[in-house]
């Protein structure tokens, strides 16, 4: 179920990775070869995380009539999803569950 929840947000990471590579911000010194593959090293992971943080901080998502940053949008959607799962679980047990 977590994978289903996260699927609509996967594009956010794809955008960041595409942006980093298309702007040639990722260089060989950001990677290491091991176990038959190429992986981000400490500096590469730092670059990715910093750019992801900037992306999440951008106020671009509409929620309840306001424009909020992507981190708040994601957190609020996760919270609402959790409440709804709780409501459904209680409904299956025949118990009333208060609205959030």
C-alpha positions as CSV (number, residue, x, y, z in Angstrom):
1,X,0.0,0.0,0.0
2,X,2.9,2.3,0.6
3,X,4.0,1.9,-2.9
4,X,0.6,2.8,-4.2
5,X,0.6,5.9,-2.0
6,X,4.0,7.1,-3.2
7,X,3.5,6.4,-6.9
8,X,2.0,9.8,-7.8
9,X,5.0,11.5,-6.1
10,X,7.7,9.3,-7.8
11,X,7.8,11.8,-10.7
12,X,9.2,14.4,-8.3
13,X,12.4,12.4,-7.9
14,X,12.5,11.6,-11.6
15,X,12.4,15.4,-12.3
16,X,15.2,16.1,-10.0
17,X,17.4,13.3,-11.4
18,X,16.6,14.4,-15.0
19,X,17.4,18.1,-14.0
20,X,20.7,17.1,-12.5
21,X,21.8,15.1,-15.5
22,X,20.5,17.4,-18.2
23,X,22.3,20.4,-16.5
24,X,25.4,18.2,-16.3
25,X,25.6,18.7,-12.6
26,X,26.4,15.0,-12.0
27,X,30.0,14.2,-12.7
28,X,32.2,11.1,-12.5
29,X,33.4,12.3,-9.1
30,X,29.8,11.9,-7.8
31,X,29.8,8.1,-8.5
32,X,31.5,4.9,-7.6
33,X,31.5,1.5,-9.3
34,X,30.8,-1.5,-7.1
35,X,29.0,-4.8,-7.2
36,X,28.7,-4.6,-11.0
37,X,26.9,-1.2,-11.0
38,X,27.4,2.5,-10.7
39,X,26.2,4.2,-7.5
40,X,26.2,7.7,-6.1
41,X,29.0,8.2,-3.6
42,X,28.7,10.5,-0.5
43,X,29.1,13.7,-2.6
44,X,26.6,12.5,-5.2
45,X,24.1,11.6,-2.5
46,X,24.6,15.0,-1.0
47,X,24.0,16.7,-4.4
48,X,20.8,14.7,-4.8
49,X,19.5,15.4,-1.3
50,X,20.2,19.1,-1.5
51,X,18.4,19.4,-4.8
52,X,15.5,17.3,-3.5
53,X,15.2,19.5,-0.4
54,X,15.1,22.6,-2.6
55,X,12.4,21.0,-4.8
56,X,10.3,20.0,-1.8
57,X,10.6,23.6,-0.4
58,X,9.1,25.1,-3.5
59,X,5.5,26.3,-3.1
60,X,3.9,24.8,-6.1
61,X,1.0,22.5,-4.9
62,X,-2.6,23.5,-4.4
63,X,-4.2,22.2,-1.2
64,X,-7.5,23.4,0.3
65,X,-7.3,26.6,-1.6
66,X,-3.8,27.5,-0.6
67,X,-0.5,27.1,-2.5
68,X,1.8,25.1,-0.2
69,X,5.3,23.7,-0.5
70,X,5.7,20.1,-1.8
71,X,6.8,18.8,1.6
72,X,3.7,20.0,3.3
73,X,1.6,18.7,0.4
74,X,3.1,15.3,0.8
75,X,2.8,15.2,4.6
76,X,-0.8,16.3,4.5
77,X,-1.7,13.7,1.9
78,X,0.1,11.0,4.0
79,X,-1.9,12.1,7.0
80,X,-5.2,12.1,5.2
81,X,-4.4,8.7,3.7
82,X,-3.6,7.3,7.2
83,X,-6.9,8.7,8.6
84,X,-8.8,7.2,5.8
85,X,-7.2,3.7,6.3
86,X,-8.2,3.9,10.0
87,X,-11.7,4.8,9.1
88,X,-12.0,1.9,6.6
89,X,-10.5,-0.5,9.2
90,X,-13.0,0.7,11.8
91,X,-15.9,0.4,9.3
92,X,-15.0,-3.2,8.6
93,X,-15.3,-3.8,12.4
94,X,-18.6,-2.0,12.5
95,X,-17.3,0.8,14.7
96,X,-18.0,4.5,14.0
97,X,-14.9,6.5,13.4
98,X,-14.9,10.3,13.8
99,X,-14.0,12.5,10.9
100,X,-10.6,14.1,10.9
